[in-house]
Amino acid sequence: MFFAVTNTAVLCATIYAIRRSPIDAVEIGRKLNLAQRLDNDKRNLFLNLYALRRAPLNYNFVMAINQIEVIFKECPSILTAWTALRLELEKADSKEQGVVTQEKIDALLHQMALELEYNHLSDSISSNHYYPKGFEDQARQESSLKFQEKVFYKTMTYLNKKILEEKGWLRGLPPEEEI
C-alpha cells in the first residue's frame, strides 16, 4: 500500500513537472533575454562614453550620459560617480572646471569598466585616447554658429515686429492708403 501511494505521488509530481516545464522554460528564456539586453545596453553605453570621453560637448556623448540613470539603475557606485559628474557639469565654465570634469568623467568610466569587468581598461581610461583637435574646433564653431543664428532670428523678429507696428499692421488689416 505504501509503495502504491508513493508511486502515485511520484507519478503526479512527474506529470506536473512535465506539464510545467515548457512554461518554466519560457519564463527562464525571457529572464535570460532581458538580462542579455540589459548587459548589451550597458556595454554599448560604456563604449560610447569611452570613445567620446575627451569630447564632452559631443551630442552623442551628452545623449549617452543622460541614459546612465536608466541603464545602470541598479549600480550604486556608478550612480554616485554620475551624480558627482553631473554636479560638476552644472557649475559655471572655467579652465579649472574642465580639468575637474575630465577627472569625474574618468572616475565614472572607471566605475563602469569595473561593473562590466573591463579590468584591463582601468589604467588606460585617462591616458590612451585619440580625438583630433579639429573635431573640438568644429564643435565649437557649430555651437558659435547656432548661437549667432539664434541672435539673428531674435533680432529679425524684433525688427519685423517694429516695422509692422509702425505701419499699423499688427492691429488687423493695413491702412487703406498703403494697400
C-alpha positions in Angstrom: 0.0 0.0 0.0 2.8 2.4 1.0 4.5 1.8 -2.4 1.3 2.4 -4.3 0.8 5.8 -2.6 4.5 6.7 -3.2 4.3 5.6 -6.8 1.1 7.7 -7.3 2.7 10.7 -5.7 5.9 10.3 -7.9 3.7 9.9 -10.9 1.7 13.0 -10.1 4.8 15.0 -9.5 6.3 13.8 -12.8 3.1 14.7 -14.7 3.1 18.2 -13.1 6.8 18.7 -13.9 6.3 17.7 -17.5 3.3 20.0 -17.9 5.0 22.9 -16.1 8.5 22.6 -17.8 7.6 24.4 -21.1 6.1 27.3 -19.1 9.2 27.4 -16.9 11.5 27.3 -20.0 9.7 30.3 -21.5 10.0 32.3 -18.2 13.6 31.5 -17.9 14.2 32.3 -21.6 12.6 35.7 -21.1 14.6 36.5 -18.0 17.8 35.5 -19.8 16.9 37.6 -22.8 16.2 40.6 -20.6 19.4 40.2 -18.8 21.3 39.9 -22.1 19.6 43.0 -23.4 20.5 45.0 -20.3 24.1 43.8 -20.5 24.3 44.8 -24.1 22.8 48.3 -23.3 25.4 48.8 -20.5 28.2 47.8 -22.8 27.1 50.0 -25.7 26.6 53.0 -23.4 30.1 52.4 -21.9 31.7 52.1 -25.3 30.0 55.3 -26.5 31.2 57.2 -23.4 34.6 55.7 -23.6 35.1 56.6 -27.2 33.9 60.2 -26.7 35.5 60.7 -23.2 37.5 63.7 -24.4 34.6 65.3 -26.2 32.0 66.1 -23.5 30.4 68.6 -25.8 29.7 66.0 -28.5 25.9 65.4 -28.9 26.3 61.6 -28.7 28.2 61.9 -25.5 25.5 64.1 -24.0 22.8 61.7 -25.1 24.6 58.7 -23.8 25.5 60.2 -20.4 21.9 61.1 -19.8 20.9 57.4 -20.1 23.1 56.3 -17.2 20.3 56.6 -14.5 18.1 54.3 -16.6 20.6 51.7 -17.8 22.7 51.5 -14.6 19.9 52.0 -12.2 21.0 49.0 -10.0 24.6 50.1 -9.7 25.1 52.5 -6.8 28.8 53.1 -7.4 28.1 54.2 -11.0 25.1 56.4 -9.9 27.3 58.0 -7.3 30.0 58.8 -9.9 27.4 60.1 -12.3 25.9 62.4 -9.6 29.4 63.8 -8.9 30.0 64.4 -12.6 26.5 66.0 -13.1 27.0 68.4 -10.2 30.4 69.4 -11.7 28.8 69.9 -15.2 26.2 72.2 -13.7 28.8 74.6 -12.5 29.9 77.7 -14.5 32.5 77.0 -17.1 36.2 77.6 -16.2 39.5 76.1 -17.1 39.7 74.5 -13.6 36.3 73.0 -14.1 37.4 71.4 -17.3 40.2 69.6 -15.5 37.9 68.5 -12.7 35.2 67.5 -15.1 37.6 65.3 -17.0 38.7 63.7 -13.8 35.0 63.0 -12.9 34.4 61.5 -16.4 37.4 59.2 -15.9 36.1 58.2 -12.4 32.7 57.4 -13.9 34.2 55.4 -16.7 36.4 53.6 -14.2 33.4 52.5 -12.2 31.6 51.4 -15.4 34.6 49.4 -16.5 34.7 47.6 -13.2 31.0 46.8 -13.4 31.4 45.4 -16.9 34.6 43.5 -16.0 36.7 45.5 -18.4 39.5 45.5 -15.8 42.3 45.9 -18.4 40.9 49.4 -19.2 41.2 50.9 -15.7 44.7 52.3 -16.3 44.1 53.5 -19.8 40.9 55.4 -19.3 42.7 58.7 -18.6 45.8 58.2 -20.7 45.0 56.4 -24.0 42.7 58.4 -26.3 42.6 59.9 -29.7 40.4 62.8 -30.5 41.5 65.2 -33.3 41.7 68.9 -32.2 39.8 69.7 -35.4 36.7 67.9 -34.1 36.7 70.0 -31.0 37.2 73.2 -33.1 34.4 72.1 -35.4 32.1 71.5 -32.4 32.9 75.0 -31.0 32.3 76.6 -34.4 29.0 74.9 -34.8 28.0 76.0 -31.3 29.0 79.5 -32.0 27.1 79.5 -35.3 24.0 78.2 -33.6 24.3 81.0 -31.0 24.7 83.6 -33.7 21.8 82.2 -35.7 19.6 82.5 -32.6 20.6 86.1 -32.0 20.0 86.8 -35.7 16.5 85.4 -35.6 15.6 87.2 -32.4 16.9 90.5 -33.9 15.0 90.0 -37.1 11.8 89.1 -35.3 12.1 92.2 -33.2 12.7 94.4 -36.2 9.9 92.9 -38.2 7.5 93.5 -35.2 8.7 97.1 -35.0 8.1 97.7 -38.7 4.6 96.1 -38.5 3.8 98.2 -35.5 4.8 101.4 -37.3 2.7 100.5 -40.3 -0.2 99.6 -38.0 -0.5 96.1 -39.4 -0.4 94.4 -36.1 -3.9 95.7 -35.2 -5.5 93.9 -38.1 -5.7 95.0 -41.7 -3.2 97.5 -43.0 -4.4 101.1 -43.5 -6.2 101.7 -46.8 -3.7 104.1 -48.3 -0.9 101.5 -48.1 -2.8 98.7 -49.8 
